[in-house]
Structures are given as structure tokens and as C-alpha cells.
Amino acid sequence: MIVAEPPPPVGNASPTGCGGSSPPAGKKSQWPEVLGWMATPAAQKIAHERPDVAVEVLPQGTRIEPDGFNTARVRVHIDNSGYVSQIPEIG
């Protein structure tokens, strides 16, 4: 598993939320635009847009223990070639 450390906030960017459970006002909760991207750029984009969450990159077939919804986590699922295979979202 790769965990991307979020970079420090840059500028006054204020992305809009989209779908999922209710994130804090003005914060995204899903990243459909990174579907099909390579893992590293996808994780970096998410970490840049939401520096308040931990980004976990999980290879296809990784067994995930149910540990409940976590508003401080985004899991990025990748296929065997390293491309994002599911829309990453908070949880």
C-alpha cells in the first residue's frame, strides 16, 4: 500500500463538493476525473485538493478489513497496470 502524504495548501483554491456523503462546505468528496490515471498523479491531485485527508493507494485484489466510514481517508484502487480502476471517494 502506498500512502501519499498531503502537500501543504497552495493558494486560495476552493474546489466544489460532488456526491457522496456531506463533506465540509466547498470540499470535494469524489474524484471521477482521475479514473484511468496512473496512481501517483491521481494521489497527488487528491492530496492537493484535500490536504486534510490521507490518500491510500491499493492494488487490485487488496483485502480491506471493514473499519467503517472514515472522513479523513480516500482510497485509490488501481489495476494490475497501476491505473485508477474505481472512482476515488472519501470513506
N, C-alpha and C positions, 0 to 999 in steps of 0.2 A: 504494500500500500504506500502511495506517495501522498504526503500531506503538504500542501502549499501554504507557506506562511504568508499571511496577507501583507501587502506593502502598505506604507503609510499613505493616508489620504492625500490626493492631489487635487488642487483647485477647489471650486465650489460646485462640482458636478452633482446633479440631483436626478438620478435615473428614476423612472416611474415604476411602480409596482405592477406585477402582472400575475394573475391567477394564484392558485394555491391558497394556503391559509392566510390570514391577515398579517402581513409583515408591517413593521413600523411605517408610518406615512412616508411616501416618497422612496421606499426601498424595494428593490426587486426581490422576487421570491422564486422565479424561474428564468432559465436562460435557453430558450429554444433556438436562438441564433447560433449556439455553439455545437449543435447536433452535427456530427460528421467532421468536426475539427479534430486535430491532434490534441492529446491530453494536456500537454504543457501550456500551449496558448489558451486553451479553454479554462484551465485552472487559474491562470494569471488574470484573464479577463474577469472572472467571477470574483477573485480576491481583490482586484482593483475596484470593482463596482460595489462590493460588500466587504470592506476591510474588517467588519465586526464578526465575520463568520470564519470557521475553519473549513477548508476545502479538502476533501478526501478523494483521491483517485483510486478506483477499484477495478481491477481486471475482471473480465467476463468470467463468471463462474465462482467468484469470491463468495464464500458463505458469510452471510451477515446475521449476527445474532440480533433478535428483536430487542431493541433497547428504548423503544418509544420515539416519539417525535421530538426533535431537537432543533430549536430555532437558531442555534448557533453553529449549524453544520449544513454543508452542501456536499452531497456525494456525486462524483462524476464517474459514471460507469463507462468503461472502454471495452472495445472488442479486442480480438487477438492481434490486430494490427496497430493498436494504440489510438484508434479513433473513438470519439464520444458516440456511444450507441444508444443512450437514453437521454431525454431532456433533463439536465441537472435542475434540482429544486431544493429549497430549504427543507430540512427534515432529517 
